[in-house]
Amino acid sequence: MGTVLNPAPQAAQRRARVTDMTRSVGRQAAATAPRPPKAPPPRKARTAAECEQLEQLPNIGPSIAQDLRLLGVQQPQELARLDALALYRQLCAATGKRQDPCVLDTFMAACDFMRGAAPRPWWDYTAERKATYGAV
């Protein structure tokens, strides 16, 4: 006669597999569940007078706005009296690493805009940066 197996371990294994599958389905459902919509980014300002927060500046997104806040700039109007190269050097010092020169171009564009210039893309400032400051 054959050996009689204890059915308890097999039943426990089946329960464990069902539990694992249920957890997996739960994780998948959580991963695909709709998320609440993000707040829309602030509308970009067309003039310095319209600009109420850093993210409204042309060329300035959340990352550069956070860099400016790290440097103590809280309001866009502050940029009108600040020097873009000084801001760039302060950011390099604050982060402990050399920032890409396009960050300086972006700071130049933001300061220029807040002094009353028309909005221009940051890369329009690259030639001016190279002519004025050389390699940074």
URVEN-V641426 format. One record per backbone hydrogen bond with DSSP energy under -0.5 kcal/mol. NH is the residue of the N-H (numbers start at 0). CO is the residue of the C=O. Records with the same first field share a line. If there is no record, write none. Layout:
NH = CO  CO
This chain:
4 = 2
6 = 4
8 = 5
9 = 5
10 = 6
11 = 7
12 = 8
13 = 9
14 = 10
15 = 11
16 = 12
17 = 13
18 = 14
19 = 15
20 = 16
21 = 17
22 = 18
23 = 19
24 = 20
25 = 21
26 = 22
27 = 23
28 = 24
29 = 25
30 = 26
31 = 27
32 = 28
44 = 55
49 = 46
50 = 46  47
51 = 49
55 = 52
56 = 53
59 = 56
60 = 58
64 = 60
65 = 61
66 = 62
67 = 63
68 = 64
69 = 65
70 = 66
71 = 68
72 = 67
73 = 71
77 = 74
78 = 75
79 = 76
80 = 77
81 = 78
83 = 81
86 = 82
87 = 83
88 = 84
89 = 85
90 = 86
91 = 87
92 = 88
93 = 89
94 = 90
95 = 91
96 = 91
102 = 99
103 = 99  100
104 = 100
105 = 101
106 = 102
107 = 103
108 = 104
109 = 105
110 = 106
111 = 107
112 = 108
113 = 109
114 = 110  111
115 = 112
116 = 111
123 = 120
124 = 121
125 = 122
128 = 124
129 = 125
130 = 126
131 = 127
132 = 128
133 = 128  129
